[in-house]
Amino acid sequence: MLTTPNQHSSRRSLQHAGEQLRQQYARHRCSAPFWDAYHQVQRELVAAFPERQAELCNRLAVFAQRLGAVEKAQLLELADSEV
């Protein structure tokens, strides 16, 4: 499967975001500092890739679920342009 440069860049950014969140969760668990970091990472990703906003937010939510920060991730509906 071929990816566009923008998809590759967003994937790399998402991997970096995951590492940041993993570190924050290890330090703070589910406390306010973790959620502050989560929202900061989310804002940065959406600012860099606004056309993939819902997809990136969903991926972060699922990541938070896998970390154990939430029991069940609440996902956004994808826009037609993101499908």
Stockholm file with secondary structure:
# STOCKHOLM 1.0

chainA/1-83         MLTTPNQHSSRRSLQHAGEQLRQQYARHRCSAPFWDAYHQVQRELVAAFPERQAELCNRLAVFAQRLGAVEKAQLLELADSEV
#=GR chainA/1-83 SS CCCCHHHHHHHHHHHHHHHHHHHHHHHHTTSHHHHHHHHHHHHHHHHHCGGGHHHHHHHHHHHHHHHTSCSSCCCCCCCGGGC
#=GC SS_cons        CCCCHHHHHHHHHHHHHHHHHHHHHHHHTTSHHHHHHHHHHHHHHHHHCGGGHHHHHHHHHHHHHHHTSCSSCCCCCCCGGGC
//
